[in-house]
Amino acid sequence: MNNSKSRLLWERANRVLVGGVNSPVRAFKAVGGNPFFVASGKGPRIRDVDGNELIDYVLSWGPLVLGHAHPHVVEAVRKALERGSSFGIPTEAEVLLAERIIKHFPSIEKVRLVNSGTEATMSAIRLARGYTGRDLVVKVEGCYHGHVDGLLVKAGSGLTTLGVPTSPGIPNAFASCTLTMPFNDLKAAEAIFAAHPEDIAALILEPVAGNIGVVLPEPGYLEGLRELTEKHGTLLIFDEVMTGFRVAMGGAQAKYGIRPDLTTLGKVIGGGLPVGAYGGFAKIMDHLSPVGPVYQAGTLSGNPLATAAGLATLDVLEQPGVFDGIETSLTKLCAELGAIAAKAGIPVYQTQAGSMACLFFHEGPIRNYAEALNSDTECYARFFRTMLENGVYLAPSQFEAMFMSSAHGPAEMDQTLEGAQQAFSRLH
Ligand SMILES: *Cc1c(COP(=O)(O)O)cnc(C)c1O
């Protein structure tokens, strides 16, 4: 694979951008080598600056559920741009996008649009604290909620101890307001609530964990958390930034039939432009300014280009058979990949929820972060590199989801499986 232009750009990038990137996972640290620079994307494929074409299973880390530069999305954004890129005054598209979100998400009665998933979780937590008058937040190990100070926290020394920061720059005082517990462990949750029965403002989690690979909730887990939080007057926040319009149209909450108090969204609802949102029951949302006292604002929130891209994406995704078609293709792809791995004698554990999936290099089962960490990351890195040589771009880390779009068809499936034949056999 010729990559001379990417290499030159990488050198220049490292002189002017920290580590050459604007978000750490793009640096390929987990798989070795340098990232390629992308020039364009169309449908399921991207083209790098050296002219190499790659089938894209990262899709901007989830948002592009219709693939790159879908004509309907391009046209909607072009038209919106011609009408003006930002006003800071209400526009119709904000109402339409909020209505669309409410239509699909059983627990959302009112919405606030923001500009990223991070902003959504940060604001939802502030609202939960303002609403309950409590400070503590419980998070689940391995769940990622953006780079919010109080959520970049790992477990303390014991289950019910307060958290410690995972990054310098976060005051211990912030981290100590966050308690952490393992995914799929209801006993751990009960212990935390027993220790702090009336002090926990919110419990936040990804209902399907998508930032440690893809880890599914075990039967009863989400129901148990719903009961526990309700009993203690704690708000349950589902971070569906990744799972919204991916696990199901109405997110994991629709699939599993749970109504969280607040939900955070992002990724797909922006159709590739910067958008986040949070929403929930009106009696809670109405504590936000300008109706209530909890302050949260944004110059570009509800931006016309972003709302146009989001709406156009949802328009297409809502058409009969589109969402199910993506899910079905991914199921088929996963089954075939699993069969190839088995034939090659490579132990893999596969998970799938809607249009996201993961191939863990591990025998499984994987129920939480600690178990995910036992995966063979060296094996994944080698697999990744061979797939890339074969024109297939997977996430540059074992601990990321694989995303499918409506643009991925039989040609992509065939090429991916051919690449996988070689990649798995080379792992011996
Ligand atoms: C991507 C993601 C975020 C952060 O969203 P950004 O737009 O990157 O700030 C938050 N939560 C989850 C579950 C995510 O997958």
Ligand as a Chemical Component Dictionary entry (heavy atoms), coordinates in Angstrom:
data_LIG
# 
_chem_comp.id                   LIG 
_chem_comp.type                 NON-POLYMER 
_chem_comp.pdbx_formal_charge   0 
_chem_comp.three_letter_code    LIG 
# 
loop_
_chem_comp_atom.comp_id 
_chem_comp_atom.atom_id 
_chem_comp_atom.alt_atom_id 
_chem_comp_atom.type_symbol 
_chem_comp_atom.charge 
_chem_comp_atom.model_Cartn_x 
_chem_comp_atom.model_Cartn_y 
_chem_comp_atom.model_Cartn_z 
_chem_comp_atom.pdbx_ordinal 
LIG C1 C1 C 0 -18.654 9.057  21.574 1  
LIG C2 C2 C 0 -19.293 8.969  22.904 2  
LIG C3 C3 C 0 -19.374 10.081 23.760 3  
LIG C4 C4 C 0 -18.700 11.376 23.462 4  
LIG O1 O1 O 0 -19.202 12.023 22.361 5  
LIG P1 P1 P 0 -18.299 13.158 21.662 6  
LIG O2 O2 O 0 -19.178 13.679 20.586 7  
LIG O3 O3 O 0 -17.066 12.477 21.190 8  
LIG O4 O4 O 0 -17.999 14.172 22.709 9  
LIG C5 C5 C 0 -20.096 9.953  24.923 10 
LIG N1 N1 N 0 -20.679 8.776  25.254 11 
LIG C6 C6 C 0 -20.610 7.705  24.461 12 
LIG C7 C7 C 0 -21.300 6.455  24.876 13 
LIG C8 C8 C 0 -19.886 7.741  23.279 14 
LIG O5 O5 O 0 -19.783 6.642  22.525 15 
# 
loop_
_chem_comp_bond.comp_id 
_chem_comp_bond.atom_id_1 
_chem_comp_bond.atom_id_2 
_chem_comp_bond.value_order 
_chem_comp_bond.pdbx_ordinal 
LIG C1 C2 SING 1  
LIG C2 C3 SING 2  
LIG C2 C8 DOUB 3  
LIG C3 C4 SING 4  
LIG C3 C5 DOUB 5  
LIG C4 O1 SING 6  
LIG O1 P1 SING 7  
LIG P1 O2 DOUB 8  
LIG P1 O3 SING 9  
LIG P1 O4 SING 10 
LIG C5 N1 SING 11 
LIG N1 C6 DOUB 12 
LIG C6 C7 SING 13 
LIG C6 C8 SING 14 
LIG C8 O5 SING 15 
# 
